[in-house]
């Protein structure tokens, strides 16, 4: 396979502190990158770049690692415009709206669900997302949860079983029986198609004991935990995530000092999802508090039809900088290397030798423009696995 030299990069975020300016971003100016097939073979100053079989001119753009969106819900059908409109007119958000999407998803064909998924994946790719995680959670029965995972697995390796999104409407009067289903028959059917298991640990969904039972059962089947934690209220989700060595605790809006300490001293990444707070007019997560304590923070879209219907990581970066206390450097790191950490991956989210050749080029001289120019489609070119794809 031919090698490709990409040169004339004005500013390059490598996420390698041994490069460039020595910061966590490892920022290089007047840079170049050599790709060898699907991987990065060389990174450094353009003046020192080795020759390659082919050359591509970045035309003075800034370059960043492809975004790693480590939390999304993209296997769904239906529309919740009316719910959003009502919420923006004063109705509070609760977990119950998920049932609307469950009904539509169950009624949809496999072809319709996959077409919807690929539509939003293409939308995200155009905005620089080269790796994404996605979940089931809108079937809530064995047949529809397993088919959602089969569909998702055709498009990503980062597939999450979320049978425990809410208690299925079919078991509204017997939540314990639904937990038995999720940890038994449903898990058996779904585990072969997933890498992760997740649970919505929240008032109106699953309590701490139920969440522990579900995640523990998933671990026994070889699935690694992640958890929707502390989104709507204080609760046990973060502590449970750290206890079970979950890869990520997602949302992290309502945290005690003990929760922050646990995240700072454990291996669990705090994944913040500002699109949800934007779309529900909820309290913003305090990223500054987490970062100052030493926690690892990821930024993700939480793309879903109810509470965060955005596929735009750049939009989430702008929100995190404006409303969550993050600097532009911290936000870009969290949306790339932070997302990779939330998926326990070291081959993505960075531009270093041996990493996967995933890059986004910005029609701007610096990554800071992602926050400086919110809402502007700055991603002008995307490379994934060494090929120009958008």
N, C-alpha and C positions, 0 to 999 in steps of 0.2 A: 504494500500500500504506500502511495507517495507521501512524503512529508510536506508540510505546509508552513511557511514562515508568514506570520501576521505581523506587520510592522507599521510604523507611523501611528503608534498608540500614544496619545498625549499623556494620559494618566491611567495607570493600571493598578487595580486593587487585587493583591495576591492572597491576602489573609495569611501570609507567612511573615512573621515578625523578623525573620533573618534576612528578608529582602528589603531593599529600598530604604525607607525612612525609619525602619526599626520599630514602628508602632504595630499594634495588632493587625492593622490592615496591610502591613508590608507594602506601602505605596511606592510605586516606581513611576518616574516621569520619563518621557521619550523612550518608551519601552517596546519590546517585541516578544513574541511567543512563537515557539515552534511546536507544531502538532505532528504526532506520528500515529496515524490511524485515529483511534478513539481516545488516545491519551496525550498528555502534555509532555514533551520531550526536553524542552528548554525554556527558561524564562530569564529575562535580563534587559539591560540597556540595548536599545536598537543598534547603537554603534558597535556592539560586540556580538551581534547575532550571527550564528553560523548560517551557512547556505542551506537551502532546502530545495526539494524538487519543484515546488510551486511557491509563489509569493502572492500574498493578499494585502492590499493597502487599506488600513483602517481609517484613512483620511482624517487623521487628527482627532478621532473620537476617544472618549474615555472608555475603558473596558473594566468589567467586573465579573466575578464568577456568576454563572447562571443561578437564579434564585432557587432556593430549596423550600418549597411550600410543604411543611410537615404536618398540616392539619387541614383537611377538606372533606366535604360530604358531597360527592359529585354523582353518585348513582341514585337518581331520583326522577320523579315525574311530577307534573303539576306546577301550579303557580300560587304564590301567596301574596299577590299584590294588595288584595283587600285587607289582609292582616297588617301589612306594612303601613298602608294608608291609615288604618284605624289607630295603629300605634303612634304614628306621627301626629295624630289628632288627639292623643291623650291617654290611650289605653296602655297599661303596663305590659311588659313582656313576661311571659311565663313559659315553662317547658311544654305546655299543652298543645301549642300550635303544631307540633311535630305530627300529631295524629292526622292532620289534613294531608300532609305529604305522604304518610303511610298509605292512606286510602288510594291516592293517585298512583303511587308506585306499584302497589299490588295489582292495580288494574292495567298497568302498562305492559306492552310486549317487551321481550328481550331486545328486539331491534330498536324500539323507541328509547329504551333506557341507554343502550350503547350509543345511539346517535346523539342523545343529549350529553352524555359523558364526553364524547370526542369533540363536540362543539365547544364545551367549556375548557377542555384541554388545549385546543387550538387557540382559544382566546387568551389563556394564560401564557402559552408559549410566545405569542406575539409580544407579550409584556415582559418577557425575559425569564419565565419559570421553566427550568429544564429538568427538575425533579419534583415530583409531588407524591404525597401520601393521600389516600382516600379511604373512606370507610363505608361499610354497610350501615344499617340502622334505620332504614325506612321500609323494611319488610316486616320485621318483628314476628315472623313465623319461620319455621325451618326452611321451607321451600324458597321464600322470597329473600331471606338473608343469604342463603347459599348461592342463589343465582346472582345476587348483587356482587358477591365476592368473585364469582367466576368471571363476570363481565369486567370488573375492575382489574383482575389479575392479567387480563389480556393487554393491559396498557401500562401497568406499573408493577414493580416488585414490592412496593410499600403499601400493602393492603392490610386493612384493619377490620377485624370482626367487632361490630358494635351492636350486637343483638340487645345489649343493655343500654339502649338509648333512652327509652322510657319503658314503663310497663306496657306491654301490648294491650290495645283496647279489648282484645279477646279475653284477657285475664284481669280486667279492671277490678273485679271483686276478689281476686285471689293472687296478689303479688307474689306470695311465696311459691305458688305453683309455677309462675312464670320464671322465677329465678331457677327453679328446678329444670325447666325446659332449656333455659339458656346454658346452664352448666352441664346438661345431659345431652339429649338428642340433637339440639341445635348446634352445640359445640362440636359434636362428633361430625356433623355434616359440613360445618364451616371451616374447621381447623385446617384441612388440607389445602385450602385456597387462600390462607392468610398468613402474615408474618406476626401481626400484633393482635392484642385484645384490648378493648377499651370499655369504659363504663361511664355514664353520666352520674356522678356522685353528687346529688343535689336534692334539696327539698322539692318534692314533686316528681322525682325520678327514683334514685336508689340511695339508701342510707349506707353508712360506713360498713356495717356488717354484711349487707347484701353485696356491696361492691367488693369487699375482701373475698367473699365466697366465689364471686364470678371471676375475678382476676386470678385467684389461686387455682381455680379449675383450669383456666386458660394456660397458666404456666405449666401445669401438669401435662397438658397436651402439646407443649412445645411452643406456645405463643408467648411473646414478651409483652408485659403490661405497658399501657399508657392510660391516662385518666383525665376526664373532664372534671376539673377540681375548682371549687371555690369561685364559681362564676357569679352566682346570684346572691350568695350569702356566705358567711363564715361557716366552715364545716370541716369534716375529717379528711377531705380528699387529698390535700397536699401531704399530710402526715402519712396517709396510707400509701401514697405514691412513693415516698422516700423509703418507707418500711419494706415495700415489695420490690425496690430497685426498678421502679418504672422508668422508662426512657424519658418520659416527659409528663409533667403536670400542666394541663392546658387551661387557659383563661387566667387563673391566679389573680382575680380581681380583689377579693376580700381576704387579706392575709394578716394573721397575728404575727407578733415578733417571733414566736416559736416556729411558725411556718417559714418565715424568711430565713431563720437560722438553719432549719432543716434543709432547705434548698441550697443554701450556701455551703453546707458541709456534706452534702450527699452527691450522688451521681445523676440525679434527676434534673433535667432541664426545665426551666420555667418558660413555657411557650405562651406568649402574649398574642391576643387576637383582637386588635383594635377595631377591625371592621364590625365586630359584634357590638362593641360599646357605641360606635358611631350609629349603627342601625337600630339600636334599642334605646338610645339616649341614656345609657347607664353610666355609672361611675367609671372613670378610666383606671386601668391597672397602673400601679406606681412602679414603673420600670426603674426609675432612679434609685428607689429604695432597694430593689433587688440587686442592681448592679453595684451599688456602694457596699452591699454586704458580701459581694463576691460570688453571687449566683450566676450560673450560665443562663443566658436569656436567648430565646428564639422568637422571631416574628413570623406569623403566618396569617393567611387570609380567613380561615374558617369558612371558606366558600360553601354556602348552603342556601336553600331557597327561603328560609325563614328569618334568620337573625343576622346574616352577614352575606348578602348576595353580591359579593365582589370577588373577582379572580385576580385582582390587581395587587401584587406585592408592592409596587411603587406607591400606590395609594396608602397602604398600611405603613410604609416607611414614613411618609409625610405626616400621618396621624401620630405615629410614635414620637417623632421629633417635636411636633407642635404641642401635643397634649399629654405625653407620658414621660417627659423629662429625659429623653434620650438625645444624645448628640447625633449628627448625621453619620459620623464614623461608627458609633455603636449600633445604629439602626441598620446600616448596610451589612455589618458583620453578623448581626443577629438574623438577618434575612437570608444569609448565605451559609457561613460556617456554623452559626447557631442552629439553623434548621438541620444541617448535617449532623450536628451533635444530638439533636432531638431524635434523629433516626439512627443514631450510633453508627454513622458512616464517616470514614476519613478519606474517601475517594472523590468526594464532591464538595461543593461549597468553598473551594479554594483553587487558585491557579498556581500549582506547584508541579514539579517534575513527578510523573507517575500518576497524577490525578486524572480524572476523566476530563476530556476536553470539552467543557461546557462553559461558554462565555456569552455575555451580553454586551453589546456595544451601544453607547449612549450618544445621541446627537447633542453632546455637551462636552465641555472640557474637564468636568470633574463629577464624581459620584455624588457630591453635595447637591447637585442640581435636582436630584430625585426628591429632596425635601424643599429645596429653594424654589422649584417650579412645579408645585403640586397640580395634578390633573393634566399635565402636558405629556403627550405620548413620546417620551424621550428615547425609548428603546428602538434603535434603528436597525439592528441586525442581531441575530441570535445564532449561535453555533452549539450544537448538541452532539456529543460523542464524535467530535471532530468534523462534523458536516454542517454546512450552512443550511439552516432549516427555516429561518424567518428573517 
